[in-house]
Protein backbone atom coordinates (compact mmCIF):
# COMPACT_ATOMS: atom_id res chain seq x y z
CA UNK A 1 0.00 0.00 0.00
CA UNK A 2 0.99 3.65 -0.35
CA UNK A 3 1.56 5.62 2.88
CA UNK A 4 3.00 8.97 3.97
CA UNK A 5 5.96 8.19 6.23
CA UNK A 6 8.52 10.15 8.22
CA UNK A 7 12.00 10.97 7.02
CA UNK A 8 13.54 12.58 10.14
CA UNK A 9 16.95 13.13 8.56
CA UNK A 10 15.32 15.68 6.23
CA UNK A 11 12.54 16.76 8.65
CA UNK A 12 9.90 15.85 6.12
CA UNK A 13 7.62 13.00 5.06
CA UNK A 14 7.58 11.01 1.81
CA UNK A 15 5.24 8.55 0.13
CA UNK A 16 6.47 4.97 0.43
CA UNK A 17 5.20 1.48 -0.32
CA UNK A 18 4.49 -0.59 2.80
CA UNK A 19 2.87 -3.97 3.44
CA UNK A 20 -0.87 -3.85 4.05
CA UNK A 21 -1.30 -4.15 7.84
CA UNK A 22 -3.17 -7.00 9.51
CA UNK A 23 -5.65 -6.35 12.34
CA UNK A 24 -4.93 -7.94 15.69
CA UNK A 25 -7.45 -9.03 18.31
CA UNK A 26 -10.24 -6.47 18.81
CA UNK A 27 -8.98 -4.42 15.87
CA UNK A 28 -10.38 -3.63 12.44
CA UNK A 29 -8.63 -2.77 9.21
CA UNK A 30 -10.02 0.27 7.42
CA UNK A 31 -9.69 0.99 3.72
CA UNK A 32 -9.09 4.74 3.95
CA UNK A 33 -11.17 7.01 1.72
CA UNK A 34 -10.49 10.43 3.28
CA UNK A 35 -8.04 11.97 5.73
CA UNK A 36 -8.04 15.37 7.45
CA UNK A 37 -5.02 17.42 8.51
CA UNK A 38 -4.31 18.76 11.99
CA UNK A 39 -1.49 21.06 13.15
CA UNK A 40 0.17 18.16 15.00
CA UNK A 41 0.75 16.35 11.71
CA UNK A 42 3.22 18.82 10.11
CA UNK A 43 4.55 19.83 13.55
CA UNK A 44 5.93 16.38 14.36
CA UNK A 45 7.15 15.81 10.83
CA UNK A 46 9.24 19.00 11.04
CA UNK A 47 10.23 18.26 14.66
CA UNK A 48 10.30 14.44 14.80
CA UNK A 49 10.12 12.94 18.30
CA UNK A 50 11.88 9.78 17.09
CA UNK A 51 14.83 9.26 14.72
CA UNK A 52 13.15 6.16 13.29
CA UNK A 53 12.36 6.54 9.59
CA UNK A 54 9.29 5.20 7.86
CA UNK A 55 6.69 5.83 10.56
CA UNK A 56 3.23 6.42 9.09
CA UNK A 57 2.00 9.98 9.69
CA UNK A 58 -1.53 11.16 10.36
CA UNK A 59 -4.37 11.30 12.84
CA UNK A 60 -7.86 11.63 11.28
CA UNK A 61 -9.26 9.00 8.93
CA UNK A 62 -12.58 7.89 7.42
CA UNK A 63 -13.23 4.83 5.30
CA UNK A 64 -14.81 1.38 5.19
CA UNK A 65 -14.24 -1.72 7.29
CA UNK A 66 -11.99 -3.98 5.21
CA UNK A 67 -11.06 -6.80 7.62
CA UNK A 68 -11.97 -7.86 11.17
CA UNK A 69 -9.53 -9.01 13.82
CA UNK A 70 -10.39 -11.84 16.20
CA UNK A 71 -13.03 -11.04 18.78
CA UNK A 72 -14.65 -8.23 16.78
CA UNK A 73 -18.42 -8.55 16.49
CA UNK A 74 -19.47 -4.86 16.61
CA UNK A 75 -18.55 -4.15 12.96
CA UNK A 76 -19.28 -5.68 9.58
CA UNK A 77 -17.26 -5.59 6.41
CA UNK A 78 -18.06 -2.54 4.29
CA UNK A 79 -19.42 -0.38 7.12
CA UNK A 80 -18.49 3.30 6.93
CA UNK A 81 -16.35 4.32 9.91
CA UNK A 82 -13.96 6.97 11.20
CA UNK A 83 -11.38 7.12 13.95
CA UNK A 84 -8.25 8.60 15.48
CA UNK A 85 -4.63 7.43 15.32
CA UNK A 86 -1.58 8.95 16.96
CA UNK A 87 1.00 7.87 14.42
CA UNK A 88 4.32 9.72 14.32
CA UNK A 89 3.55 12.31 17.01
CA UNK A 90 4.79 10.04 19.79
CA UNK A 91 8.31 9.23 20.89
CA UNK A 92 7.43 5.61 21.64
CA UNK A 93 9.88 3.15 20.15
CA UNK A 94 7.05 0.81 19.15
CA UNK A 95 4.57 3.40 17.93
CA UNK A 96 1.26 2.45 16.34
CA UNK A 97 1.14 3.61 12.70
CA UNK A 98 -0.83 6.68 11.71
CA UNK A 99 -3.61 6.89 9.17
CA UNK A 100 -2.28 8.71 6.10
CA UNK A 101 -2.23 5.52 4.08
CA UNK A 102 -4.44 3.36 1.90
CA UNK A 103 -5.17 1.09 4.86
CA UNK A 104 -5.10 1.71 8.61
CA UNK A 105 -5.78 -0.20 11.82
CA UNK A 106 -8.28 1.02 14.43
CA UNK A 107 -9.26 -0.49 17.75
CA UNK A 108 -12.83 -1.69 17.39
CA UNK A 109 -14.28 0.29 20.30
CA UNK A 110 -12.33 3.45 19.43
CA UNK A 111 -14.12 3.70 16.10
CA UNK A 112 -17.37 5.49 15.27
CA UNK A 113 -19.96 4.92 12.58
CA UNK A 114 -20.48 7.45 9.77
CA UNK A 115 -24.20 8.26 9.39
CA UNK A 116 -25.89 7.88 6.00
CA UNK A 117 -26.13 11.60 5.25
CA UNK A 118 -22.49 12.34 6.09
CA UNK A 119 -19.69 12.07 3.54
CA UNK A 120 -16.31 10.47 4.19
CA UNK A 121 -14.77 13.93 3.79
CA UNK A 122 -16.92 15.53 6.51
CA UNK A 123 -16.54 12.52 8.81
CA UNK A 124 -12.74 12.81 8.57
CA UNK A 125 -12.92 16.25 10.22
CA UNK A 126 -14.26 14.78 13.47
CA UNK A 127 -11.88 12.43 15.30
CA UNK A 128 -9.08 14.52 16.81
CA UNK A 129 -10.72 17.92 17.20
CA UNK A 130 -14.19 16.81 18.28
CA UNK A 131 -12.60 14.57 20.94
CA UNK A 132 -10.28 17.39 22.05
CA UNK A 133 -13.29 19.71 22.39
CA UNK A 134 -15.22 17.11 24.38
CA UNK A 135 -12.26 16.47 26.70
CA UNK A 136 -11.78 20.21 27.27
CA UNK A 137 -15.43 20.86 28.12
CA UNK A 138 -16.45 17.69 29.93
CA UNK A 139 -13.20 16.62 31.65
CA UNK A 140 -11.01 19.68 32.28
CA UNK A 141 -13.74 22.32 32.67
CA UNK A 142 -15.99 19.79 34.43
CA UNK A 143 -19.12 20.76 32.53
CA UNK A 144 -21.95 18.17 32.32
CA UNK A 145 -21.69 16.05 29.17
CA UNK A 146 -24.79 15.36 27.02
CA UNK A 147 -23.94 11.64 26.99
CA UNK A 148 -23.28 9.05 29.73
CA UNK A 149 -19.64 8.36 30.52
CA UNK A 150 -17.07 7.91 33.28
CA UNK A 151 -17.04 11.60 34.32
CA UNK A 152 -20.14 12.81 36.13
CA UNK A 153 -20.17 16.58 36.57
CA UNK A 154 -22.94 19.00 37.38
CA UNK A 155 -22.92 22.77 37.13
CA UNK A 156 -22.40 24.41 40.51
CA UNK A 157 -25.11 26.72 41.76
CA UNK A 158 -24.47 29.97 39.91
CA UNK A 159 -26.38 33.04 41.05
CA UNK A 160 -26.76 33.94 37.37
CA UNK A 161 -26.55 32.20 34.01
CA UNK A 162 -22.92 31.07 33.65
CA UNK A 163 -20.88 32.03 30.60
CA UNK A 164 -18.31 30.10 28.59
CA UNK A 165 -15.78 31.87 26.34
CA UNK A 166 -14.39 29.97 23.35
CA UNK A 167 -11.40 31.96 22.09
CA UNK A 168 -10.59 31.58 18.37
CA UNK A 169 -13.79 29.64 17.85
CA UNK A 170 -13.48 29.41 14.06
CA UNK A 171 -10.68 26.85 14.43
CA UNK A 172 -11.60 23.21 13.92
CA UNK A 173 -11.52 22.73 17.68
CA UNK A 174 -13.62 25.82 18.32
CA UNK A 175 -16.32 24.93 15.80
CA UNK A 176 -16.89 21.62 17.58
CA UNK A 177 -16.68 23.22 21.03
CA UNK A 178 -19.38 25.81 20.28
CA UNK A 179 -21.80 23.10 19.19
CA UNK A 180 -21.04 20.74 22.09
CA UNK A 181 -21.35 23.60 24.58
CA UNK A 182 -24.86 24.36 23.32
CA UNK A 183 -25.89 20.80 24.25
CA UNK A 184 -25.08 21.35 27.93
CA UNK A 185 -27.98 21.32 30.40
CA UNK A 186 -28.75 23.69 32.06
CA UNK A 187 -27.71 26.04 29.25
CA UNK A 188 -24.70 28.35 29.30
CA UNK A 189 -24.16 31.64 27.55
CA UNK A 190 -21.64 30.71 24.85
CA UNK A 191 -19.41 33.59 23.76
CA UNK A 192 -16.95 33.24 20.89
CA UNK A 193 -14.13 35.25 19.37
CA UNK A 194 -13.13 35.01 15.72
CA UNK A 195 -12.43 37.08 12.63
CA UNK A 196 -15.53 38.99 11.48
CA UNK A 197 -15.81 36.87 8.31
CA UNK A 198 -16.69 33.87 10.51
CA UNK A 199 -19.15 35.52 12.91
CA UNK A 200 -22.24 34.44 10.95
CA UNK A 201 -21.08 30.80 10.90
CA UNK A 202 -20.52 30.79 14.66
CA UNK A 203 -23.91 32.31 15.34
CA UNK A 204 -25.47 29.65 13.09
CA UNK A 205 -23.73 26.98 15.18
CA UNK A 206 -25.25 28.43 18.35
CA UNK A 207 -22.89 31.07 19.74
CA UNK A 208 -24.88 33.67 21.70
CA UNK A 209 -22.36 36.46 21.05
CA UNK A 210 -19.30 36.73 18.80
CA UNK A 211 -16.51 39.33 18.93
CA UNK A 212 -13.44 40.13 16.85
CA UNK A 213 -10.34 39.01 18.76
CA UNK A 214 -8.33 41.70 16.97
CA UNK A 215 -10.51 44.47 18.42
CA UNK A 216 -8.84 46.40 21.26
CA UNK A 217 -12.12 46.15 23.20
CA UNK A 218 -12.80 42.43 22.77
CA UNK A 219 -12.19 41.52 26.42
CA UNK A 220 -14.50 44.29 27.63
CA UNK A 221 -17.07 43.26 25.03
CA UNK A 222 -16.94 39.67 26.30
CA UNK A 223 -17.47 40.72 29.91
CA UNK A 224 -20.36 42.97 28.86
CA UNK A 225 -22.06 40.02 27.12
CA UNK A 226 -22.24 38.00 30.34
CA UNK A 227 -25.07 38.18 32.87
CA UNK A 228 -24.87 41.53 34.68
CA UNK A 229 -21.61 42.20 32.83
CA UNK A 230 -19.61 40.49 35.59
CA UNK A 231 -17.45 38.23 33.43
CA UNK A 232 -17.10 34.66 32.26
CA UNK A 233 -17.13 31.48 34.36
CA UNK A 234 -15.32 29.09 31.99
CA UNK A 235 -13.02 29.37 28.98
CA UNK A 236 -11.44 27.31 26.22
CA UNK A 237 -8.36 28.78 24.55
CA UNK A 238 -8.20 27.21 21.09
CA UNK A 239 -4.85 28.87 20.34
CA UNK A 240 -2.97 28.82 23.68
CA UNK A 241 0.00 30.82 22.43
CA UNK A 242 1.87 33.88 23.75
CA UNK A 243 -0.62 36.32 25.34
CA UNK A 244 -3.90 34.56 24.53
CA UNK A 245 -4.34 32.66 27.79
CA UNK A 246 -3.41 35.68 29.87
CA UNK A 247 -5.84 37.90 27.99
CA UNK A 248 -8.64 35.39 28.48
CA UNK A 249 -7.93 35.22 32.22
CA UNK A 250 -8.81 38.92 32.52
CA UNK A 251 -12.38 38.16 31.38
CA UNK A 252 -13.33 36.04 34.40
CA UNK A 253 -15.84 36.99 37.05
CA UNK A 254 -14.39 37.78 40.49
CA UNK A 255 -15.04 35.90 43.72
CA UNK A 256 -13.77 32.69 45.25
CA UNK A 257 -15.25 30.20 42.79
CA UNK A 258 -12.70 28.04 40.94
CA UNK A 259 -11.79 29.51 37.56
CA UNK A 260 -10.49 27.26 34.79
CA UNK A 261 -9.20 27.78 31.25
CA UNK A 262 -8.79 24.67 29.10
CA UNK A 263 -5.61 25.16 27.04
CA UNK A 264 -4.42 23.02 24.14
CA UNK A 265 -0.69 23.71 24.35
CA UNK A 266 1.40 23.04 27.42
CA UNK A 267 3.99 25.83 27.43
CA UNK A 268 3.45 28.07 24.37
CA UNK A 269 1.43 30.63 26.35
CA UNK A 270 2.91 33.25 28.70
CA UNK A 271 2.15 32.12 32.26
CA UNK A 272 3.22 35.49 33.70
CA UNK A 273 0.18 37.13 32.09
CA UNK A 274 -2.39 34.80 33.66
CA UNK A 275 -4.45 36.15 36.54
CA UNK A 276 -3.43 34.49 39.81
CA UNK A 277 -6.90 33.16 40.60
CA UNK A 278 -7.31 31.48 37.19
CA UNK A 279 -5.98 27.95 36.46
CA UNK A 280 -4.99 26.97 32.90
CA UNK A 281 -5.51 23.21 32.46
CA UNK A 282 -3.69 21.37 29.69
CA UNK A 283 -4.65 18.05 28.15
CA UNK A 284 -3.73 16.04 25.06
CA UNK A 285 -6.30 14.08 23.06
CA UNK A 286 -3.97 11.07 23.00
CA UNK A 287 -4.85 10.16 26.60
CA UNK A 288 -8.22 9.19 25.16
CA UNK A 289 -6.62 6.27 23.30
CA UNK A 290 -5.66 4.65 26.59
CA UNK A 291 -2.02 3.80 25.87
CA UNK A 292 1.14 4.88 27.68
CA UNK A 293 3.05 7.19 25.36
CA UNK A 294 5.95 9.60 25.23
CA UNK A 295 4.65 12.99 24.15
CA UNK A 296 6.57 16.26 23.95
CA UNK A 297 9.51 14.40 25.47
CA UNK A 298 7.64 13.33 28.62
CA UNK A 299 5.90 10.08 29.57
CA UNK A 300 2.09 10.12 29.55
CA UNK A 301 0.66 7.12 31.44
CA UNK A 302 -2.27 5.07 30.16
CA UNK A 303 -5.55 6.48 31.47
CA UNK A 304 -8.44 4.01 31.61
CA UNK A 305 -11.00 6.69 32.47
CA UNK A 306 -9.99 8.86 29.52
CA UNK A 307 -10.18 5.85 27.22
CA UNK A 308 -13.65 5.03 28.55
CA UNK A 309 -14.63 8.64 27.86
CA UNK A 310 -13.53 8.28 24.23
CA UNK A 311 -15.53 5.08 23.86
CA UNK A 312 -18.60 6.85 25.29
CA UNK A 313 -18.13 9.93 23.10
CA UNK A 314 -17.63 7.90 19.93
CA UNK A 315 -20.74 5.88 20.82
CA UNK A 316 -22.59 9.19 21.13
CA UNK A 317 -21.37 10.25 17.68
CA UNK A 318 -22.60 6.91 16.30
CA UNK A 319 -26.09 7.09 17.83
CA UNK A 320 -28.01 8.32 14.78
CA UNK A 321 -28.20 6.43 11.50
CA UNK A 322 -28.65 9.68 9.55
CA UNK A 323 -26.52 12.52 10.99
CA UNK A 324 -23.99 13.29 13.70
CA UNK A 325 -25.26 15.21 16.77
CA UNK A 326 -23.07 18.15 15.68
CA UNK A 327 -21.94 19.37 12.28
CA UNK A 328 -18.50 18.59 10.91
CA UNK A 329 -16.08 21.30 9.90
CA UNK A 330 -16.48 23.01 6.53
CA UNK A 331 -14.26 20.99 4.17
CA UNK A 332 -11.65 22.30 1.79
CA UNK A 333 -11.09 19.31 -0.48
CA UNK A 334 -7.45 19.37 -1.48
CA UNK A 335 -6.24 17.85 -4.77
CA UNK A 336 -3.45 15.36 -5.27
CA UNK A 337 -3.90 12.71 -2.58
CA UNK A 338 -1.01 11.49 -0.43
CA UNK A 339 1.71 12.95 -2.65
CA UNK A 340 0.41 16.51 -2.29
CA UNK A 341 0.03 16.59 1.50
CA UNK A 342 3.54 17.80 2.37
CA UNK A 343 3.95 20.37 -0.39
CA UNK A 344 0.45 21.82 -0.10
CA UNK A 345 -1.39 20.90 3.09
CA UNK A 346 1.57 20.96 5.46
CA UNK A 347 2.81 24.17 3.84
CA UNK A 348 -0.55 25.83 4.50
CA UNK A 349 -0.80 24.72 8.12
CA UNK A 350 2.87 25.28 8.94
CA UNK A 351 4.86 23.68 11.73
CA UNK A 352 5.05 26.61 14.14
CA UNK A 353 2.64 28.94 15.91
CA UNK A 354 -0.66 30.09 14.48
CA UNK A 355 0.71 33.65 14.49
CA UNK A 356 3.54 32.51 12.21
CA UNK A 357 1.04 31.03 9.75
CA UNK A 358 -0.51 34.47 9.29
CA UNK A 359 2.82 35.78 8.01
CA UNK A 360 3.24 33.17 5.27
CA UNK A 361 3.24 34.35 1.69
CA UNK A 362 0.09 33.33 -0.17
CA UNK A 363 0.24 31.09 -3.24
CA UNK A 364 -1.84 31.75 -6.32
CA UNK A 365 -3.74 28.43 -6.54
CA UNK A 366 -7.32 28.51 -5.26
CA UNK A 367 -6.78 25.51 -2.98
CA UNK A 368 -3.75 27.27 -1.42
CA UNK A 369 -5.53 30.36 -0.10
CA UNK A 370 -5.15 30.99 3.64
CA UNK A 371 -7.16 28.75 5.93
CA UNK A 372 -10.20 30.22 7.68
CA UNK A 373 -12.91 28.10 9.35
CA UNK A 374 -12.09 25.13 7.11
CA UNK A 375 -10.53 21.71 7.46
CA UNK A 376 -8.03 20.51 4.86
CA UNK A 377 -9.18 17.10 3.61
CA UNK A 378 -7.61 14.74 1.06
CA UNK A 379 -9.17 11.79 -0.69
CA UNK A 380 -7.10 8.63 -0.65
CA UNK A 381 -7.13 6.16 -3.54
CA UNK A 382 -8.01 6.51 -7.20
CA UNK A 383 -10.68 9.23 -6.93
CA UNK A 384 -8.53 12.25 -6.09
N, C-alpha and C positions, 0 to 999 in steps of 0.2 A: 504494500500500500504506500501511498504518498503521504508524507507528514512534514510539518514544519518543526525543525529540531535546532537545538542550541549549537552555537560554535563559539565558545567562550574566548578562544584565542583571538578572535576578531570582534568580539562583543556584538555579535549579530546572530541571526538565525537563517537557516537555509532549508530548502526542500530536499528531502532524502527519501530513498525507498527502504521501507522497513517491513519485517514480517507482519502479517495480520495477527493481532493479539487474540489469545484464547481466554474466555471468561473462566474464572475460578468459581468455587462454591459461593452461592448467594450473589453472583455477579451476572450482568448481562452485557453482551456486546451490541454496540449501537453502530449502525451504518450512518455516518454523519452527513446531514444535508445542509446545515447552516451553522455558522459559528459567529459569535459576537466578540468584539474587542473590549478590553478593559485596560485602564492605565497600568495595572500590574504586569500585563503581558510584555509591553516594550520595556518597562522599567527593569525587569529581571533578565531580559535579554541583553540590555546594555550594561547592566551591573550584575553579572551572574553570581548566584550564591554558591555555585559548585563549579569546579574546573572540568567536570565530566562533560564530554561532547556527546551530541546525539540525543539529548533529552527532549521529549516532545513538549512543545510549548502549548499554552492555551487553557482557558478556564470554562467558557460558556459554550455548550453544544446543544443542538437539537437534531433529531433524526428518527430512525425506525429501529425497533428491536430486531437484531440480526441473528443472535444466538443466545441460548440460555445456559448458564452454569448450573451445576448440580444444586438441588434444593430450592430452585426458583419456581414458584407457582403463581406469583402475583402478576406476571407479564406473559404476553403471547407474542409469537413472532409476527412482525409487521406493525405492531402498535407504535404510535407516534409518541415520542418521549423527549424529555430534556433533562439536563443535569449539569452538575458543577464538578470540575476537576482542578486540582492544584497544579499539577505539572511542574514546570521548571522554576517556580517561585520559591521552592523550598531548598534548604541546604542538606536535606537528608541524603545519605549515600545511596539508599535504595528507594528512590522516589517513584511514586506512581506516575505513569505518563499523563501528559495533558491531552487536550481534545482537538487540537488543530491538525486533524488527520482524517483519512477516509473512514477509519474505524476507531472506536474508543470503547473503553471498559468503564461501566458505572456499577456501583453497588446497587442492588435491586431496590432497597428501601430508601436510598438517597437519589431517587429518580422520580420525576413527576410526569403525569400524562398531559399531552397537548390536546386541548379541546377541539372539537370539530371546526369551529369558526375561526381558529387561530392558525396562522401560517407558521412554518418552520422558522422563518426569518424573525417574526415577532416573538415566538417562544424562546429563541436564542438570547433575547435581551434580558430574560428573567433571572437565570440562576444566581450569579454572584451578587448583583446589585439589589435584587429584591430580598435575598436572604440577609445581606448586610443591613438593609433598611429595617427589616423585621428584628434582627438582633439589637440594633441601636434603640429602637422604640420599646421593645417588649422584654429585653433583658437588661440593658444598661440604664435606660431611663425608667424602667420598672412601670411602664404603662400597661394597662390590661389588654391582652391580645384578643382578637376576635375569633380565636380558634383554641381548642383545648390543647394543653401541652404541659411540659414539666415545670414551667414557671407560672406561678399564680399570684398576680399582682392586682391590687385594686387602687383606684385613685384615692389619695387622702382627702379628708374633708377640707375643701377649699371654701373660703368665705365668698368667693366669686367664681365665675367661670374661668378655669385655668387656660393658659395660652402656651402653645408650642411654637417656637421659631425654627424654621428649616432654612438655613442659610445656604445660598447657591442652589436653590431648589430645582433649577432647570437641568442639573446634572442627572445622569441616569439614576444615581442613588436618590437624589431629591425627588424626582418624578414618582418613584415608587413610594417614598416616605410620605409624601403629601396624601396619596391615595389610602395608604394603610392607616395613617393618622385619622382620616375621616371615618374609619370603621370602628374607632374606639368608642366605648360606651361607659359612662356618660360622655357626651361630646366635648371636645376641646375647641378653642379658637385656634385655627391653624394659620400662621402667618409665614409668608415666604419672602425671600429676596431673590432677585434675578434681574437680568437685563430686560429693559422694557419690551423688547420684541417677543419675550416669552411670557409676559404677564397674562395674556388672554388664555394661553394654554394652561397655566397653573390655576387660574380661576375655574376653568372648565373641569379640571381634575378635583376641585373642591376647596382650594385655598380661600380663606375668608378675606384675606388682605395680602397684597403683594407690593413690594417696594423695590426700588432700584438700589442695589448695593453700592453703586458708584456715587449715589447722592450723598452730599455731606450731612444730610439730616436723616439718613435712613434709620439710625439707632433711635432717635427721638420719635420718628414716625412709627417704628415698631412698638415702642412703649405706649404711644398714644392710641394704638389700635387694640390694646388690651383692656380688659374690664377696669373701669375707673382710671385708666391711664397709668396703672401702677407698675407695669412691667410683666415680663414673661415668667413662666414657671418651669419650662423645659426647653431644651434646644438641641438641635442636631447640626453640626458643622460639617457640611458636605465637601469642604475644601481642606480645612485644618492645616493651614499654612501661614507662616509669618504672623501677621496681626489679627487674622480672622477670629480665632478663638477668644483672644482678649477683647476684641470689639464686641463680640456676642455677649461676653460676661457682663458688660455694662448695661445690658438690656433687662437684667433680672429684677424681679420684685425684691424689696428688702425683707427684713424679718429673719427669724431663726429657722425657717423650713429649709430642708436640704435642697441644694441647687445643683443640678447636673447638666453638663453638656456632653453629648456623645460625639467623640471625635474619631476620625477615620485614619489619622496618621499619628504615630506615637511621639515623634519629637520635632516635626517640621514646624510646629507653631511655637510662638514666643511665650513661654510660661510666665515671664516677668510682667506681661500685660494683663494677665488673668486676675480678676477680682478675687480677694482672699477667701471669700465665703462661697465661691463657685468651684465645683470639682469637675474637671475634664476627665472623661472616662473613655479609654481606648479599648478597641476590640478588633480582632481580625476574623473575617468570615470563615477562615480555614478551621477554626475550632469546631465549627458545625459539622465537619466531616468525621470528627471523632478519632483522629489519629495523632500520635505524638509526632511533632515535626520540629525542624529548626527553621525559624523564620526571623529575618532581619538579624541573623547572627546569634539568636538566643533560642534556647529550647522552649517549646510550647507543649505542655503535657496533653495527653488525650483527655477529653472532657465528655463524659457520658451524657451529662445533662444537656450540653450544647448539641450533641449529636441527636438526642431525642427531640430537641426543639426543631432541628432541621427536618427530621422525619415528619413531625407534626405539621410544620409549615408547608412542606411539599405535598402532604396529604390534603391540606387545605386548598392549595393551588389546583389539585387534581379533582376537586369535589364535583364540579359541573362538567357535563359532557359537551357543553356548547362553548362556554367562554371562561376565562380566568376571572377571579373576583376583583382584580384590578387590571387596568390596561397596561400593555407592554410599552416600551419606549418607542417613539417615532423612529423608523428604520431608515438609514441611508444605505442602500444596497450598493456595495462596492464591487467593481468589476475585477476579473482576473484570478479569482480563487486563491489557493494557497500561495502561489508564486508572487502575488502582488501585495501580500500582507505587510512585509517588511518595508518595501519601498514606498507604499502609499499609506496604509493604515497606521503603521507604527510611526511614520514620519508625521502624520497629522496629530496623533496623540502626544508624541514626544516621550522622553524618558526622564523628564525633570518635573519641576513644579508647574501647576496650572498657569501661574503668572508668566512663566517662561514660554508656554505655548502661545500666549497672546502676542508675543514678540516675533513669532516665526513669519518669514516671508510667505505670502500666499502664492500658490501655483495656479495656472490658468485653467486647468481642467475643472469641469463642473463638479466632479466627485471629490475634488481636492480643496473645495472651499472650507473655510474654518468651521469647526464643529460648534453647533448651538442647539441644545435640546434634541439631540439625535444620537442614535447608537450606530456605530459602524458594524455592518454585518456582511459576511461573505458567504456565498454558496460554495459548497464543496462537491466535487464530482463533475460530471459532464456538462450540466446546465449552469454555466457561469454567467 
